[in-house]
Amino acid sequence: MRFSDLLGLLSDVQAAGGAGAVAHHLAGDPGIEGAAALDQAGAAQICFLEPGHALSAALEGCNAAAVLLPARGEEAQALQELASARGLAWVALPDPRLGFAEALEALFPADPLPAGVAPSAVVDPSAQLGLGSHIGANVVVGARAAIGAHCCLHPSVVLYDDVELAEGCTLHAGAVLHAGTRLGRGCVVHANAVIGSEGFGFVPTAAGWRKMPQTGRVVLEDGVEVGCGSTIDRPTVGETRIGAGTKIDNLVHIGHGVTTGRGCALAAQVGIAGGARLGDGVILAGQVGLANRAVMGNGAIASSKSGIHGSVAAGEVVSGYPAIPNRLWLRCSAAFSKLPELSRQLRQLEKRLGAQEQAGGER
C-alpha cells in the first residue's frame, strides 16, 4: 500500500477534508508493508511519534519509510522539517496513536471466518444461530441459546442454556458463558474468560458454610471487551452489569452484583468485590482492589495496587492502601525513605532529653 493511499484511510485526515488539508510530505510516496515501533521500524514500515520528551532525538534515529507526527506542540514544526530533511514520508495528526491504530487495521485486515457450524460442534436443536455466524470446532451451545448475526465462536467455546449474544460478538477459544448471560452488540470475550459463573455466596451455619443459590445473571452492554482468564460472577438475584464500551484486561475478577458505567477501563489483576459501583469512565490500574459496595464516581482513577474501601468522588485520583488522594500519597511516599533517619534522630533526641532531666534532678 502506498503512503498516499494509507493517508486516505485515517480518520483525522478524512475529518480535515483529505490529505490536501493536513500537513504532510510524501517523500516519493513509499510503499508501506508493515509497522513497527519508532526505534525498530525499517524500510517499508510506518511508525508514530507522540508528544513527549526528546522528540527530535528520537526522530533522528528513525529509519522508517513513514512516520505519523504530532500536529500540536512546540516542536511540531521542527519535527516536520527534520523528517523531511531525513527523507521520511510523514503526516501531522492531532492523535498519532489513533492514526497508528487505523494504519494497523488497514495493513493487517482481519480475515473473517466462514459462516457455518463445524462438524465437531454440539448445538442444541432449540438454539438459534444468526445469519453469517461461525461456530468453530468443539463448541457447545446449550438449549434456547440465541446467537446473533455475524458472531464468531472460536474452538471450544461453551454457551450454557439461555445465553444470548447480539450481533457481531466474538468469543475466543475456551471462553465460557454461564446460563442466562447476555452480551450486547460487538462484544469480545478472549480466551478462557468465564462470564456468569456463580458468585461467592455462602451462609455461615453451625454445620458449616451453606451455599446461597446464585440465580441472577451477567449483562455485558454493547462493545464490552473482556481479557483472557478474566471472570465476571453472577449475583444471588438481579444482575452484574458492565457498561457499554468498557474494556477489561486479562486476569480481572468482577464479583457478584457489581455495576460499571460506560467506558470504564480495568487493567490486569483488578479485583472488585460484590456490590461495588463504578461510574462512567472510571480507570482502575493494575492490581487495584475494591471492597464490598465500594463506590467510584464518574471519571475517578485509582493508580496501581490501590485499595478502595469506601467512596471515591467523581474525577478524583487516588493511590495507596488504603487509597488516599494521589497528591497526598506522593508526599507520603517521599517521606517513607526518610523514616529510618527520622527514627534515629528521634532516639538521639530522647536520649539527650533523658540525660538533661536526670542532670536537673541531681541538682
C-alpha positions as CSV (number, residue, x, y, z in Angstrom):
1,M,0.0,0.0,0.0
2,R,1.3,3.4,-0.9
3,F,1.6,6.0,1.8
4,S,-0.7,8.3,-0.1
5,D,-3.4,5.6,-0.1
6,L,-2.9,5.0,3.6
7,L,-3.5,8.6,4.3
8,G,-6.9,8.4,2.8
9,L,-7.9,5.8,5.4
10,L,-7.0,7.8,8.5
11,S,-10.0,9.4,10.3
12,D,-8.1,12.6,11.2
13,V,-7.2,13.1,7.6
14,Q,-10.8,12.5,6.5
15,A,-12.1,14.9,9.1
16,A,-9.8,17.6,7.8
17,G,-11.1,17.2,4.3
18,G,-8.5,14.9,2.8
19,A,-4.7,14.7,2.6
20,G,-4.5,18.1,1.0
21,A,-5.9,19.8,4.1
22,V,-3.3,18.4,6.6
23,A,0.4,19.0,6.7
24,H,2.2,16.1,5.1
25,H,5.2,15.1,3.0
26,L,5.1,12.2,0.6
27,A,8.9,11.9,0.1
28,G,8.4,9.8,-3.1
29,D,5.3,8.1,-1.8
30,P,6.9,4.9,-0.4
31,G,5.2,1.6,-0.3
32,I,4.1,0.6,3.2
33,E,4.1,-3.1,4.0
34,G,4.2,-3.2,7.8
35,A,4.5,-1.2,11.0
36,A,6.9,-1.1,14.0
37,A,7.9,0.9,17.0
38,L,9.8,4.1,16.3
39,D,13.2,2.7,17.3
40,Q,12.7,-0.5,15.4
41,A,11.0,0.5,12.2
42,G,12.8,-0.1,8.9
43,A,12.3,0.2,5.2
44,A,8.6,-0.2,4.1
45,Q,7.4,0.2,7.6
46,I,5.4,3.0,9.3
47,C,5.7,4.2,12.9
48,F,4.4,7.1,15.1
49,L,5.7,9.7,17.4
50,E,3.7,11.1,20.3
51,P,4.3,14.4,22.2
52,G,6.8,13.9,24.9
53,H,10.4,14.3,25.8
54,A,13.4,14.3,23.4
55,L,11.3,14.0,20.3
56,S,13.9,15.3,17.9
57,A,16.5,12.9,19.2
58,A,14.0,10.0,18.8
59,L,13.3,11.1,15.2
60,E,17.0,11.4,14.4
61,G,17.4,7.6,14.9
62,C,14.3,6.7,12.9
63,N,14.8,4.5,9.8
64,A,11.1,4.0,8.9
65,A,9.7,4.7,5.5
66,A,7.0,6.9,7.0
67,V,6.1,8.4,10.4
68,L,2.9,9.8,11.9
69,L,3.9,13.1,13.7
70,P,2.0,15.1,16.3
71,A,0.3,18.2,14.8
72,R,0.4,20.1,18.1
73,G,3.1,21.2,20.4
74,E,6.1,23.5,20.4
75,E,8.3,21.0,18.4
76,A,5.7,20.2,15.7
77,Q,7.1,22.4,13.0
78,A,10.7,21.4,13.8
79,L,9.8,17.8,13.7
80,Q,8.2,18.2,10.3
81,E,11.3,19.9,8.9
82,L,13.6,17.2,10.4
83,A,11.5,14.4,9.0
84,S,11.6,16.0,5.5
85,A,15.4,16.6,5.8
86,R,15.9,12.9,6.6
87,G,13.8,11.8,3.6
88,L,10.9,10.4,5.6
89,A,7.3,10.5,4.4
90,W,5.2,12.0,7.2
91,V,1.8,13.3,8.1
92,A,1.0,15.5,11.1
93,L,-2.1,14.3,13.1
94,P,-3.9,15.6,16.2
95,D,-3.7,12.0,17.6
96,P,-0.8,10.0,16.1
97,R,-1.6,6.9,18.3
98,L,-5.1,6.8,16.8
99,G,-3.7,7.1,13.4
100,F,-1.3,4.3,14.0
101,A,-4.2,2.0,15.2
102,E,-6.0,2.8,12.0
103,A,-2.9,2.2,9.9
104,L,-2.5,-1.3,11.5
105,E,-6.2,-2.1,10.7
106,A,-5.6,-1.1,7.1
107,L,-2.3,-3.0,6.8
108,F,-3.4,-6.1,8.6
109,P,-7.1,-6.6,7.9
110,A,-8.8,-9.4,9.8
111,D,-9.9,-12.4,7.8
112,P,-13.5,-13.2,8.6
113,L,-14.1,-16.9,9.3
114,P,-16.6,-18.6,7.0
115,A,-20.2,-18.9,8.2
116,G,-21.3,-22.4,9.3
117,V,-21.1,-24.9,12.1
118,A,-18.0,-27.2,12.5
119,P,-18.8,-30.9,12.4
120,S,-17.5,-31.4,15.9
121,A,-19.6,-28.6,17.4
122,V,-22.6,-29.6,19.6
123,V,-25.5,-27.3,19.1
124,D,-28.8,-27.9,20.9
125,P,-31.7,-28.1,18.5
126,S,-33.6,-25.3,20.3
127,A,-30.7,-22.9,19.9
128,Q,-30.9,-20.1,17.3
129,L,-28.0,-19.3,15.1
130,G,-27.8,-15.9,13.4
131,L,-27.1,-15.3,9.7
132,G,-23.4,-15.5,8.9
133,S,-22.2,-16.8,12.3
134,H,-19.2,-19.1,12.6
135,I,-19.4,-21.9,15.1
136,G,-15.9,-23.5,15.5
137,A,-14.6,-26.9,16.4
138,N,-15.8,-28.5,19.7
139,V,-18.1,-25.5,20.5
140,V,-21.0,-26.4,22.7
141,V,-24.2,-24.3,22.5
142,G,-26.9,-25.0,25.1
143,A,-30.7,-25.1,25.0
144,R,-32.5,-21.9,24.0
145,A,-29.3,-20.1,23.4
146,A,-29.6,-17.3,20.8
147,I,-26.6,-16.2,18.7
148,G,-26.9,-13.0,16.7
149,A,-25.8,-12.4,13.1
150,H,-22.1,-12.5,12.2
151,C,-20.9,-13.8,15.6
152,C,-17.8,-15.8,15.8
153,L,-17.3,-18.6,18.3
154,H,-13.8,-20.0,18.2
155,P,-12.9,-23.6,19.1
156,S,-14.1,-25.0,22.5
157,V,-16.3,-22.1,23.4
158,V,-19.2,-23.2,25.7
159,L,-22.5,-21.4,25.9
160,Y,-24.8,-22.7,28.7
161,D,-28.6,-22.7,28.4
162,D,-30.4,-19.4,27.7
163,V,-27.3,-17.4,26.7
164,E,-28.0,-14.5,24.3
165,L,-25.4,-12.9,22.0
166,A,-26.3,-9.8,20.0
167,E,-24.8,-9.4,16.5
168,G,-21.1,-9.2,15.8
169,C,-19.8,-10.8,19.0
170,T,-16.5,-12.7,19.1
171,L,-15.7,-15.4,21.6
172,H,-12.2,-16.7,21.6
173,A,-11.0,-20.3,22.4
174,G,-12.2,-21.7,25.6
175,A,-14.4,-18.9,26.7
176,V,-17.4,-20.0,28.9
177,L,-20.7,-18.1,29.2
178,H,-22.9,-19.5,32.0
179,A,-26.7,-19.7,31.9
180,G,-28.6,-16.5,31.2
181,T,-25.6,-14.4,30.3
182,R,-26.4,-11.5,27.9
183,L,-23.9,-9.9,25.5
184,G,-24.7,-6.7,23.6
185,R,-23.6,-5.9,20.1
186,G,-19.9,-6.2,19.2
187,C,-18.7,-7.7,22.5
188,V,-15.4,-9.6,22.6
189,V,-14.5,-12.3,25.1
190,H,-11.0,-13.5,25.0
191,A,-9.6,-17.0,25.6
192,N,-10.6,-18.8,28.8
193,A,-12.6,-15.9,30.3
194,V,-15.6,-17.0,32.3
195,I,-18.8,-14.9,32.3
196,G,-21.7,-15.6,34.6
197,S,-20.1,-18.1,36.9
198,E,-21.6,-18.4,40.4
199,G,-20.9,-15.5,42.8
200,F,-19.0,-16.3,46.1
201,G,-22.2,-16.6,48.2
202,F,-22.3,-18.7,51.3
203,V,-24.2,-18.5,54.6
204,P,-22.4,-19.5,57.8
205,T,-24.2,-22.1,59.9
206,A,-23.4,-24.3,62.8
207,A,-22.8,-27.2,60.4
208,G,-20.5,-25.1,58.1
209,W,-21.0,-23.0,55.1
210,R,-24.3,-23.3,53.3
211,K,-24.3,-22.3,49.6
212,M,-26.5,-19.4,48.6
213,P,-28.1,-20.1,45.2
214,Q,-26.9,-17.6,42.6
215,T,-29.9,-17.1,40.4
216,G,-29.0,-13.7,38.8
217,R,-27.2,-13.1,35.5
218,V,-24.4,-11.1,33.9
219,V,-25.1,-8.5,31.3
220,L,-22.4,-7.0,29.1
221,E,-23.6,-4.0,27.2
222,D,-22.5,-3.1,23.6
223,G,-18.8,-3.0,22.8
224,V,-17.5,-4.5,26.1
225,E,-14.2,-6.4,25.8
226,V,-13.1,-9.0,28.4
227,G,-9.5,-10.2,28.5
228,C,-8.0,-13.6,28.8
229,G,-8.7,-15.5,32.0
230,S,-11.0,-12.9,33.5
231,T,-14.1,-13.8,35.4
232,I,-17.4,-12.0,36.0
233,D,-19.7,-13.5,38.5
234,R,-23.5,-13.6,38.6
235,P,-25.3,-12.5,41.8
236,T,-27.8,-14.2,44.0
237,V,-30.5,-12.2,42.5
238,G,-30.6,-9.4,39.9
239,E,-27.7,-8.5,37.6
240,T,-24.0,-7.9,37.4
241,R,-23.8,-5.3,34.6
242,I,-20.9,-4.0,32.7
243,G,-21.5,-0.7,30.9
244,A,-21.2,-0.1,27.2
245,G,-17.7,0.3,25.8
246,T,-15.9,-0.9,29.0
247,K,-12.6,-2.6,28.4
248,I,-11.4,-5.3,30.8
249,D,-7.8,-6.6,30.8
250,N,-6.5,-10.1,31.5
251,L,-7.0,-11.8,34.8
252,V,-9.5,-9.4,36.2
253,H,-12.1,-10.6,38.7
254,I,-15.5,-8.9,39.0
255,G,-17.7,-10.1,41.8
256,H,-21.4,-10.6,42.0
257,G,-23.8,-7.7,41.7
258,V,-21.1,-5.2,40.5
259,T,-22.2,-2.5,38.1
260,T,-20.0,-0.3,36.0
261,G,-20.8,2.8,34.0
262,R,-19.9,3.3,30.3
263,G,-16.4,3.4,29.0
264,C,-14.5,2.1,32.1
265,A,-11.0,0.6,31.8
266,L,-9.9,-2.1,34.2
267,A,-6.2,-3.2,33.9
268,A,-4.7,-6.6,34.7
269,Q,-5.4,-8.3,38.1
270,V,-8.0,-5.8,39.2
271,G,-10.3,-7.3,41.8
272,I,-13.8,-5.9,42.5
273,A,-15.8,-7.3,45.4
274,G,-19.6,-7.8,45.3
275,G,-21.9,-4.9,45.1
276,A,-19.3,-2.3,44.1
277,R,-20.4,0.6,41.9
278,L,-18.3,2.3,39.2
279,G,-19.4,5.4,37.4
280,D,-18.8,6.3,33.7
281,G,-15.2,6.5,32.6
282,V,-13.6,5.0,35.7
283,I,-10.0,3.8,35.3
284,L,-8.5,1.1,37.6
285,A,-4.8,0.5,37.1
286,G,-3.1,-2.9,37.6
287,Q,-3.9,-4.8,40.8
288,V,-6.4,-2.3,42.2
289,G,-8.8,-3.8,44.7
290,L,-12.3,-2.6,45.6
291,A,-14.0,-3.8,48.8
292,N,-17.7,-4.8,49.1
293,R,-20.0,-2.0,48.0
294,A,-17.2,0.5,47.3
295,V,-18.2,3.3,45.1
296,M,-16.2,5.3,42.5
297,G,-17.7,8.4,40.9
298,N,-17.6,9.3,37.2
299,G,-14.1,9.7,35.8
300,A,-12.4,8.6,39.0
301,I,-8.9,7.0,38.7
302,A,-7.1,4.6,41.0
303,S,-3.4,4.0,40.4
304,S,-1.7,0.6,40.6
305,K,-2.2,-1.5,43.7
306,S,-4.6,1.0,45.4
307,G,-7.1,-0.4,47.9
308,I,-10.6,1.2,47.8
309,H,-12.7,0.7,50.9
310,G,-15.3,3.4,50.7
311,S,-16.3,6.1,48.2
312,V,-14.1,8.0,45.7
313,A,-15.6,11.3,44.4
314,A,-16.1,11.9,40.7
315,G,-12.9,12.9,39.0
316,E,-10.7,12.2,41.9
317,V,-7.3,10.4,41.5
318,V,-6.4,8.1,44.4
319,S,-3.4,6.0,45.3
320,G,-2.1,3.7,48.1
321,Y,-3.6,1.3,50.6
322,P,-5.9,2.4,51.9
323,A,-6.4,4.7,49.0
324,I,-5.9,8.5,49.6
325,P,-5.8,11.4,47.2
326,N,-2.8,10.9,44.9
327,R,-1.0,14.2,45.7
328,L,-1.1,13.3,49.4
329,W,0.1,9.8,48.7
330,L,3.1,11.2,46.7
331,R,4.1,13.3,49.6
332,C,3.8,10.3,52.0
333,S,5.8,8.2,49.6
334,A,8.6,10.8,49.6
335,A,8.6,10.7,53.4
336,F,8.9,6.9,53.6
337,S,12.6,6.8,52.7
338,K,13.3,9.3,55.4
339,L,11.7,7.4,58.2
340,P,14.8,5.4,59.3
341,E,16.8,8.6,59.7
342,L,14.0,10.4,61.4
343,S,13.7,7.5,63.8
344,R,17.4,7.6,64.6
345,Q,17.2,11.4,65.2
346,L,14.2,10.8,67.5
347,R,16.1,8.2,69.6
348,Q,19.0,10.6,69.9
349,L,16.7,13.4,71.0
350,E,15.0,11.2,73.6
351,K,18.4,10.2,75.0
352,R,19.5,13.9,75.3
353,L,16.2,14.9,76.9
354,G,16.5,12.0,79.3
355,A,20.1,13.0,80.2
356,Q,19.0,16.6,80.8
357,E,16.1,15.5,83.0
358,Q,18.4,13.3,85.0
359,A,21.0,16.1,85.4
360,G,18.3,18.6,86.5
361,G,17.1,16.1,89.1
362,E,20.5,15.7,90.7
363,R,21.0,19.4,91.3
